[in-house]
């Protein structure tokens, strides 16, 4: 949603929330961590084309996501 005005961004968020509440899967790709952490039930992180890990919303933090995105394992 980079470069989109605030009103349009809010509408996109409402649509994503509605679709998810209807049981639809929504794939969101973003480099904006606050957006990802705020909108996601589950975060899958890739590094150089490889899936590094999956975090549930309750476990997903900026630190853990950045570790995975850097190719480092998450220490629990």
Secondary structure, 3 states (H helix, E strand, C coil): CCCCCHHHHHHHHHHHHHHHHCCCCCCCCCCCHHHHHHHCCEEEEEECCEEEEEEECCCCCHHHHHHHHCCCCCCC
